[in-house]
């Protein structure tokens, strides 16, 4: 019985020391290092939820402001399906989109969505671009090496 108690105590001390050692090593982690000259990210919106849209736009801005990626990042925002809400003039995203546009973000809308939902382009912001299909844009950009981000 004493031997078992000693063995359990030794195992416990060993596990505890490993946990402390592991915790000490994680404090030095500062994130990935951006070693490439450039990065490309395609953000996808297909939801009309205002909280989701606002969060996605904030994520894009955060990526642009990341000091590791500053000046190295090209971003496109593709909207399709319910995501068309982000580009509606009667929505509340004009200011956020204007800031992103001024930072070079490509703002693209799926023409299939516009046609199928019978949306008049005059109801959408004039400063956006159109692509034939949102899914096609994702497929092409992905094949070109763009990271697809779907928050």
Sine and cosine of phi, psi and omega as CSV:
sin_phi,cos_phi,sin_psi,cos_psi,sin_omega,cos_omega
0.00,0.00,-0.65,0.76,0.03,-1.00
-0.88,0.47,-0.65,0.76,0.00,-1.00
-0.89,0.46,-0.64,0.76,0.02,-1.00
-0.91,0.42,-0.68,0.74,0.02,-1.00
-0.90,0.44,-0.66,0.75,0.03,-1.00
-0.91,0.42,-0.67,0.74,0.02,-1.00
-0.89,0.46,-0.72,0.70,0.02,-1.00
-0.89,0.46,-0.66,0.75,0.01,-1.00
-0.89,0.45,-0.70,0.72,0.02,-1.00
-0.89,0.45,-0.67,0.74,0.04,-1.00
-0.89,0.46,-0.70,0.71,0.00,-1.00
-0.87,0.50,-0.72,0.70,0.00,-1.00
-0.90,0.44,-0.65,0.76,0.02,-1.00
-0.89,0.45,-0.74,0.68,0.01,-1.00
-0.89,0.47,-0.69,0.72,0.00,-1.00
-0.88,0.47,-0.68,0.73,-0.01,-1.00
-0.93,0.38,-0.55,0.83,0.06,-1.00
-0.92,0.39,-0.64,0.77,0.03,-1.00
-0.89,0.45,-0.72,0.70,0.02,-1.00
-0.88,0.47,-0.68,0.73,0.02,-1.00
-0.89,0.46,-0.68,0.74,0.00,-1.00
-0.90,0.43,-0.63,0.78,0.00,-1.00
-0.92,0.40,-0.61,0.79,0.02,-1.00
-0.90,0.44,-0.61,0.79,-0.02,-1.00
-0.94,0.35,-0.53,0.85,-0.05,-1.00
-0.96,0.29,-0.37,0.93,-0.02,-1.00
-0.93,0.38,-0.38,0.92,-0.01,-1.00
-0.99,0.12,-0.19,0.98,-0.04,-1.00
-0.94,0.35,0.79,-0.62,0.00,-1.00
-0.86,-0.51,0.16,0.99,0.02,-1.00
0.99,-0.17,0.08,-1.00,-0.02,-1.00
-0.93,0.37,0.46,-0.89,0.05,-1.00
-0.98,-0.19,0.77,-0.64,0.01,-1.00
-0.99,0.12,0.99,-0.13,-0.08,-1.00
-1.00,-0.05,-0.31,0.95,-0.03,-1.00
-0.99,0.17,0.32,-0.95,0.05,-1.00
-0.97,0.25,-0.49,0.87,-0.02,-1.00
-0.49,-0.87,0.40,-0.92,0.02,-1.00
-0.69,-0.72,0.51,-0.86,0.00,-1.00
-0.74,-0.67,0.75,-0.66,-0.02,-1.00
-0.73,-0.68,0.71,-0.70,0.07,-1.00
-0.94,-0.33,0.92,-0.40,0.06,-1.00
-1.00,-0.04,0.67,-0.74,-0.10,-1.00
-0.90,-0.44,0.77,-0.64,0.11,-0.99
-0.81,-0.58,0.83,-0.56,0.13,-0.99
-0.67,-0.75,0.54,0.84,0.01,-1.00
-0.76,-0.65,0.61,-0.79,0.04,-1.00
-1.00,-0.04,-0.03,1.00,-0.02,-1.00
-0.89,0.46,0.87,-0.49,-0.09,-1.00
-0.88,0.47,-0.60,0.80,0.02,-1.00
-0.91,0.42,-0.66,0.75,0.03,-1.00
-0.91,0.41,-0.71,0.70,0.00,-1.00
-0.89,0.46,-0.75,0.67,-0.01,-1.00
-0.87,0.50,-0.65,0.76,0.04,-1.00
-0.90,0.44,-0.65,0.76,0.02,-1.00
-0.90,0.43,-0.70,0.72,0.02,-1.00
-0.90,0.44,-0.63,0.78,0.05,-1.00
-0.91,0.42,-0.66,0.75,0.04,-1.00
-0.87,0.50,-0.66,0.75,0.02,-1.00
-0.88,0.48,-0.74,0.67,0.00,-1.00
-0.89,0.47,-0.65,0.76,0.03,-1.00
-0.87,0.49,-0.66,0.75,0.03,-1.00
-0.89,0.45,-0.67,0.74,0.01,-1.00
-0.91,0.42,-0.49,0.87,-0.02,-1.00
-1.00,-0.03,-0.10,1.00,0.01,-1.00
-0.89,0.46,0.86,-0.51,-0.07,-1.00
-0.86,0.51,-0.44,0.90,0.02,-1.00
-0.95,0.31,-0.44,0.90,-0.08,-1.00
-0.95,-0.30,-0.10,0.99,-0.07,-1.00
-0.79,0.61,0.85,-0.53,0.02,-1.00
0.98,0.19,0.02,1.00,-0.03,-1.00
-0.90,-0.44,0.00,1.00,-0.22,-0.98
-0.91,-0.42,0.78,-0.62,0.12,-0.99
-0.92,-0.38,0.76,-0.65,-0.08,-1.00
-0.78,-0.62,0.63,-0.78,0.15,-0.99
-0.82,-0.57,0.65,-0.76,0.12,-0.99
-0.94,-0.35,0.90,-0.44,0.03,-1.00
-0.96,-0.28,0.75,-0.66,0.02,-1.00
-0.88,-0.47,0.68,-0.73,0.11,-0.99
-0.47,-0.88,0.21,-0.98,-0.04,-1.00
0.85,0.52,-0.66,-0.75,-0.01,-1.00
-0.89,0.46,-0.30,0.95,0.00,-1.00
-0.90,0.44,-0.23,0.97,0.04,-1.00
-0.82,0.57,-0.36,0.93,0.01,-1.00
-0.83,0.56,-0.49,0.87,-0.02,-1.00
-0.89,0.45,-0.49,0.87,-0.08,-1.00
-0.98,-0.21,0.08,1.00,0.00,-1.00
-0.96,0.28,0.72,-0.70,0.02,-1.00
-0.89,0.46,-0.48,0.88,-0.01,-1.00
-1.00,0.07,0.11,0.99,0.04,-1.00
-1.00,0.03,-0.17,-0.98,-0.07,-1.00
-0.88,-0.48,0.48,0.88,-0.12,-0.99
-0.92,-0.38,0.16,0.99,-0.04,-1.00
-0.81,0.58,-0.76,0.65,-0.05,-1.00
-0.89,0.45,-0.73,0.68,0.00,-1.00
-0.89,0.46,-0.67,0.74,0.00,-1.00
-0.92,0.40,-0.63,0.77,0.03,-1.00
-0.87,0.50,-0.66,0.75,0.03,-1.00
-0.90,0.44,-0.72,0.69,-0.01,-1.00
-0.90,0.43,-0.67,0.74,0.03,-1.00
-0.86,0.50,-0.67,0.74,-0.01,-1.00
-0.92,0.40,-0.35,0.94,0.04,-1.00
-1.00,-0.05,0.12,0.99,0.09,-1.00
1.00,-0.06,0.14,0.99,0.01,-1.00
-0.95,0.32,0.73,-0.68,0.08,-1.00
-0.99,0.16,0.81,-0.58,-0.01,-1.00
-0.94,-0.33,0.94,-0.34,-0.13,-0.99
-0.84,-0.54,0.59,-0.81,0.02,-1.00
-0.83,-0.55,0.65,-0.76,0.05,-1.00
-0.95,0.32,0.83,-0.56,0.03,-1.00
-0.94,0.34,-0.49,0.87,0.06,-1.00
-0.85,0.53,-0.69,0.72,0.01,-1.00
-0.88,0.48,-0.72,0.69,-0.02,-1.00
-0.87,0.49,-0.72,0.70,-0.02,-1.00
-0.93,0.37,-0.77,0.64,-0.08,-1.00
-0.91,0.42,-0.52,0.85,-0.01,-1.00
-0.99,-0.11,0.07,1.00,0.02,-1.00
0.80,0.61,0.74,0.67,0.02,-1.00
-1.00,-0.01,0.77,-0.64,0.08,-1.00
-0.98,0.22,0.78,-0.62,-0.02,-1.00
-0.87,0.50,-0.38,0.93,0.04,-1.00
-0.94,0.35,-0.24,0.97,0.07,-1.00
-1.00,0.10,-0.14,0.99,0.01,-1.00
-0.95,-0.30,0.37,-0.93,-0.01,-1.00
-0.86,0.52,0.60,-0.80,-0.04,-1.00
-0.95,0.32,-0.35,0.93,-0.12,-0.99
-1.00,0.00,0.11,0.99,0.02,-1.00
-1.00,-0.04,0.32,-0.95,0.06,-1.00
-0.95,-0.31,0.26,-0.97,-0.02,-1.00
-0.83,-0.56,0.59,-0.80,0.10,-0.99
-0.83,-0.56,0.47,-0.88,-0.04,-1.00
-0.83,0.55,-0.69,0.72,0.04,-1.00
-0.53,-0.85,0.61,-0.79,0.03,-1.00
-0.90,0.44,-0.69,0.72,0.00,-1.00
-0.90,0.43,-0.63,0.78,0.06,-1.00
-0.88,0.48,-0.65,0.76,0.02,-1.00
-0.89,0.46,-0.68,0.74,0.02,-1.00
-0.89,0.45,-0.71,0.71,-0.02,-1.00
-0.89,0.45,-0.74,0.68,-0.04,-1.00
-0.91,0.41,-0.75,0.66,-0.02,-1.00
-0.88,0.47,-0.66,0.75,0.02,-1.00
-0.87,0.49,-0.70,0.72,0.03,-1.00
-0.91,0.42,-0.45,0.89,0.03,-1.00
-0.99,0.14,-0.03,1.00,0.04,-1.00
0.99,-0.16,0.10,1.00,0.03,-1.00
-0.95,0.30,0.61,-0.79,0.13,-0.99
-0.99,0.16,0.75,-0.66,0.02,-1.00
-0.99,-0.13,0.86,-0.52,-0.01,-1.00
-0.91,-0.41,0.84,-0.54,-0.01,-1.00
-0.81,-0.58,0.99,0.16,-0.06,-1.00
-0.88,0.48,0.00,0.00,0.00,0.00
